[in-house]
């Protein structure tokens, strides 16, 4: 009897611990939103609703608008995704189907793991010393000011940083395609290309798209590498080589310079808005992925 009571007590403690751990995640998110929201809305009467729609960011005259940073964030994210998709998809197919289980596939996976573990500041330095001189030569040849930095440069480095996330997940889902389906296609006379196109990719599309969505979530909040390469100007980019700012980069650049309560609240408001945008983006991504199942 006593042993039974001890087991029930242990079971209640275990369930309570699981509930506490599960509750911790929304509690932390809610705490972040509340703490940032209180600071932001404390001075919102001074900032005004134009904060969300204006492109004028002028702390000297206390005019704050974040639309430039929102556009810069999404431009950089989508361009980086566009650069990474062909490579991540090719790597997924190569390591998950063509060379699956071989030493070459293992080596490529290990190299991707190394890339994903490189600190963003190191990636930013590599971009500054390797990519920027190349971009300057290209800009000179095309008749553009040779800044070297800009949202194109930032997107190219960001594409390298997010590539492992989509490649890893794509490889896993491709390797899980049932062997019977592939053998049936080969038995009907299909070539390897046709099997990949008509059997493997349709079967694994939900997982592949999930990998791309995870990459986009990673890109939307990247800070240091983007700050080092995007040019840090508070204007819309005029061309593909143009400089601009993202929401994360402007916070990194100007947080320590906020000398007034209104300026500080405006910077905090960018962080608050970034969390809201990330949450909405995540919900949208889940909806898109669900439609592919």
N, C-alpha and C positions, 0 to 999 in steps of 0.2 A: 504493500500500500504506500509506504513511504517512498519507495523507489518510483512508483507511478507518479506521485506528486512532484518529485524532483524532475522527472522527465517533462511533465506539463509546465513546470516553472521555467525550465530551460527552453522549452518550445516557445513560451510567451516572450521570453527575453530575446530569443533569436528573431522572432517576428517583429518585435519592437525595434531591434537593431536594424533590420532590413527596411522597415518603414521610415525610421529616422534617416538612414542613408538616402533613401529615395526622395524624402521630403527636403533634404539638404539642397538639392540642385535648384528646384524652383524658389526655395527660400533665398539662396544666394543671388539668383537673378533678380528676384523682387527687391532684395536689399540694394543691389546696384542701381536699379531703376529709381528707387525711392531716394537714395542718397544723391544721385546726380540730378534727379528731377527737382528736389527741394532747392538745391543750389541754383539751378537754371531758372526756375520759375520765380525765385525770390526777387530777381531783377528783370523779370520778363516785361514788366510795364515800361521799363526804360528801353528795352530792345525792340519790342513790337512784333507784330505778325509778319512784317516784311523780312524778318530774319529767315524765314523758310523759303522765300520766293525771290529775294533780292540777290544780285550778283555783286553788290558793293560791299567790300570788306575794308573798312577804313577805321582802325582803332583810334587814330589821332582825333578824328572828328566824331567818334563813337557811333559809327554806322556799321552795322553788322548784317551780312547776308551770306548764306552758306551754299547757295545753289551752284556756284562755281566748283566748290569742293565735292558736292554730290555728283555733278557731271564728271568731274575729273576722276572720282573713285570708280564710277561705272565704266568710263572709257578705258581706264587702265585695266580693270578687271576683265572686260570682254575682249580686249585686244590680247591680253596675256592668255586667255583661254583659247582664242583663235590660233595663237602660235603653238600652244601645247597640245591641242587635240590631235593633229596628224601624227605627232611623235608618240604621244601616250598610247594612241590606238595601235600604231604599228608595233610598239614595244609589247603591248598586251597580247597581240596576236602572235608575235614571234616567241615570247617566253611562255605563253599559256597554251599554244597549240603546236607551232612548227618545231620548236626546240624544247618542248616541255620535258622536264626531268633530266636534262643534260647539264653538263658542267657550264656550258656557255650561258644557259638560261639562269643558272645559279649565280654566275659571275655578274651578269647584268643586274639581277635583283639586288645583289650586294652593293653594286655601284650606285644604284638608285637609293638604297638605304643611306649610303654615305652622303649623297646629295641632299636628301631630306633632313639630315642631321647637321648640315653646315649652318652656322648662325647667320642670320640675315645681314648683320653688319659686315661679315666677310663676303657675302655675295654682293653687297653694295660696293665694297672696295674693289672687288674683281671687275664689277661693271664700270667703275670710275677709271681704272687703270688699263683695262683691256677693251671694253666696248666703246667708251667715250671717244678715244682717238679715232677709232674706225668711223663712228658716226660723224665726227667733225670732218673727216675727209669726204664722206658721202654728201654732207650738207654743202661743203664748198663746191663740189663737183656739180651739184644741182642748183647752185645759186642761192642757198639759204644761209643765214647767219650761222657760223660754226660754233654753236653752243656745246654740242656733244650731248648735253643732257636734254631731257624732255620726256613726255609721256610715252613716246615710242621706246626710248632706251629703258625706261622703268618697266614697261610691259614686257620687253624681251627678257630681262633678268627675272622678273616675276614669273614668266612662263617656265623658266628652268626650275624655279623654286616649287611650283605647284605640280609640275609634271609627275613626280613620283607618286602622289596621292591617287591620281586617276589611273596611272599605269599599274600600280599594285592591285587595286580593286578590279580593274579590267582583266588582269591576268588570272586572278582567282576565279572569277565567274566564267571566263572562257575555259579554264581547265576543268570546270565542273559540268560542262556540256556532256550529256550521256553519250557514251561510246557507241551505243546501238544506233543512235540517230546518224552519226557520222558514217558508220559502216553501211547503213542502209543507203545513204546518198552515194557512197562510193560504189555500192553494188548496182545502182541504177546508171552508172557510167559518169557520174559527176567528177569534175576535176577538183584539185585541192582548192583552187580559187573559188569555184562554185560552192563547195562545201562551206568555206569560210563565209562567203557572201550570203548564201541562202539558208544555211543551217545554224552555224555557230553565232554569227552576229545577231540574227533575230532572236535566238534563244537567250542570249546574254545581254540584250540591249538594256534591260532595266538596271542591271548591275553596272554596266558601262556608263550609263547616264548618271547613276548615283555617284560614280567616281568623278565625273565632270562637275557635278553639283558640289561635292566636297571640296574640289579644287577651287571653285568660285568662292565658297565660304572662306577658304584659307586666304584667297587673294584680296577679298574685300577689306580685311582689317590689317593687311601687311603694312608695316610702318617704316622701319629703319632703312631697308634697301630702297624702298620707293622714295623716301625723303632724300636720300643721297643722290638720286638719279633723275627725279622728275622736274627739277628746275626751280620749284618753290616760288612760283608767281601766282598772284591771286586774280588771274584772268583766265577766260576760256582760251584753250589752245587755238591758234589761228591756222595751223596746218598739222600734218602728221608728225613734224619735228618740234612742234610748239611746246613750251613749258607751261605748267599749271600746278595745281596742288590737289591732293586728296584729303579726305576728312581726317585720316590718321596722320598724314604728314604735317598738316597745319597745326594739329594739336602738339605734335612733337617739336615743331619749330617755335611756337609762340606761347606755350603754356608757361614757361619761366619768365616771359616778358609781360604777363598780364599784371599791370600795375594798378588797375582800378577794379572795383567790385563788378561793374558792368562788363568789362573786358573779360574778367575771370569767368563770369557766368556765361558769356558767349562761347568761350572755349569749352566749358563743361557741357554746354548745350550741344556742341558738335559730338561729344562722346555719347550723350543721351540719344541724339538722333541716330548715331551709328548703330547703337544697340537695337533701336526700333527698326531701322532699315534691315539690319542683319536678321532679326526675327521674322520680319515680313518676307524677306528673301528665302529664308529657310522653309517657311510654311508654303510658299509658292513652289519651291523646289520639290517638296514632298508631294504636293498636288500633281506636279508634272510627272514625277516618277511613278505615282500611283496609276496614272493614266496609261503607262506603258506596261503594266503587269497584265 
